[in-house]
Amino acid sequence: SGLESAVLPNIPYAPPAQPLPATNSATLLFVGSLWYAPNKEGIERFLARNWPRIHAVRPDARLHLIGAAPESVRQSWERHAGVCAPGFVDDLETAYRDAAFTIAPIRSGGGTNIKILESLAYGRACVTTSHCASAFEVELAGAGLGVADDDDAFTQLCVDWLSAPQACTDSARNGYAALQAHFTRNRFETAVHTLCAAPH
């Protein structure tokens, strides 16, 4: 007979006990390994095609790029107005607390997209691509996400959420509820226990 198997839910590592309160910040946040080619390519495309237009509409907007990357690369990104790329940070909570929402402009790669679930766990909605969102289309059904592949549409989503923070907050709240329904440690443990208890 075949081996029993189960698909385990991806869960954020050490999520906060509660989502962070909403903020009136104009800061966009990316968290991820910036030496990883799909992440690096996504950020560089965002900086070339999206960020100048966002910053032109909202000169007060800031972009924080959190994650390990060579110093020379981070310095080149920081030449863009309003961009800060400090590299690896010890305190992710502060980074999320200061953010209006996150971005995940990733169009390639086969990672777990944990950055999206982590964002929702912290109470921050995420503007992303269908490449990333498709992994969660059943469980999240778009909750907590703004999804666009076209550069114009991606830019507009970011501008809209900066201009209508309540809509962003509502999306984040829906995303957190969906996360709690499908991507928690308890659900992970239940799936493992059920699999282990199944007759073989």
C-alpha positions, 0 to 999 in steps of 0.5 A: 500500500502507499504511504500516508501523506499530508500537506502541512500549512506554511506558518510564520516563524515566531509570529507576534501574539497579536497583530500590530495596530494600524498606522498612518505611516507612508512607509512601504516595507519589503522583508526577505533575503535580498541576495536571493535572485528572485527577490533582488530582481523583483526589488530592482524592477520595483525601483525602476518601474514603480517606486519613482511614480509612487514617490512622485505622487507621494513625496512623503512615502518611504521604502524600507528594504529589510534583509541581507544583501551586499553593501554595494547593492544596498547603497545603490538602492539607497540612491533612490529618493526615500529608500532605506536598505539597512540589511539584516535587522534584529528587530522585525517588529519595529520594521513592521510597526512603522509600515503602512503595508508590505510589498512582494513584487516577486515574479519568479522562483519557487520559495514558500512566500512566507513573507506574505504570511508573516506580513499578515501575522503582523497585521500588514496587508501586502501588495504582490503579484499573482506568482506569489498570491497563487500559492494562497488563492484557496485559503486567503482568497485575496484577503490581505492582498492587493494583486497585480502583475502589470507595472501600472496596476502594481503602482496604482495599488500602492498609491491607492493604499497610501491614499486610503489607509482605511481600505488598507487596514480593512484588507489587513484585518481580513488577511489576519482572520484568514491567516488564523483560520488556515496558517497557525501552529495549532493547525500544523500540529493537528495535521501532523498528529492526524497523519501519525494516528492514521492506520498504516 
